[in-house]
């Protein structure tokens, strides 16, 4: 992890496309401004984690359990073709 010290109105550049500026320094927080191309998503960490967990839940809900797989065995038959 890179740790830097910046004062109000000072900036950081990440790559050639992302600019971060310190807008305000409060007692318990710092306000940052971020300029980035529209194809780069920017989320607060807690929102990112919630989205990630929802994606995991969505994938898991699509995986059938063992009993469902057993009941589907008779419905789908795999036939091999002989050459």
C-alpha positions in Angstrom: 0.0 0.0 0.0 1.3 3.4 -0.9 0.8 6.0 1.8 1.0 9.7 0.9 0.4 12.9 2.7 -1.6 15.6 0.9 -2.9 19.0 2.0 -6.1 20.7 1.0 -6.4 21.2 -2.8 -3.4 18.9 -3.5 -3.9 16.1 -6.0 -2.8 12.6 -6.8 -2.7 11.0 -10.3 -3.3 7.3 -10.7 -2.1 6.0 -14.1 -2.9 8.6 -16.8 -6.6 8.8 -16.2 -7.6 9.0 -12.5 -7.1 12.3 -10.5 -7.8 12.5 -6.8 -8.0 15.8 -5.1 -8.3 16.6 -1.4 -11.3 19.0 -1.2 -11.8 19.4 2.5 -10.2 18.1 5.7 -12.5 17.9 8.7 -12.0 16.7 12.3 -13.1 13.1 11.6 -13.1 12.9 7.8 -11.6 13.9 4.5 -13.6 14.9 1.4 -12.0 13.7 -1.8 -12.8 14.6 -5.4 -12.2 11.9 -8.0 -12.0 12.4 -11.8 -12.0 9.2 -13.8 -13.2 8.0 -17.2 -16.8 6.8 -17.3 -15.8 3.2 -17.9 -14.2 3.0 -14.5 -16.6 2.3 -11.6 -16.0 4.1 -8.3 -17.7 2.9 -5.2 -17.4 3.4 -1.4 -15.8 0.2 -0.1 -18.9 -0.9 1.9 -21.1 -0.5 -1.2 -18.6 -2.5 -3.3 -18.6 -5.3 -0.7 -22.4 -5.3 -0.7 -22.5 -5.6 -4.5 -19.9 -8.4 -4.4 -22.0 -10.3 -1.8 -25.2 -9.9 -3.8 -23.4 -11.3 -6.9 -22.2 -14.3 -4.9 -25.8 -14.9 -3.6 -27.2 -14.6 -7.1 -24.8 -17.2 -8.4 -25.5 -19.6 -5.5 -29.2 -19.3 -6.0 -28.8 -20.4 -9.6 -27.0 -23.6 -8.7 -29.5 -26.5 -8.3 -29.1 -28.7 -5.2 -28.4 -32.5 -5.4 -32.0 -33.5 -5.3 -33.0 -31.2 -8.1 -30.1 -32.6 -10.2 -31.3 -36.1 -9.6 -34.8 -35.3 -10.6 -33.6 -33.7 -13.8 -31.5 -36.7 -14.8 -34.5 -38.4 -16.4 -35.6 -35.3 -18.3 -32.3 -34.7 -20.1 -30.7 -37.6 -22.0 -27.3 -37.5 -23.5 -27.1 -39.6 -26.7 -23.7 -40.3 -28.2 -23.4 -40.4 -32.0 -21.4 -43.1 -33.5 -19.3 -42.3 -36.5 
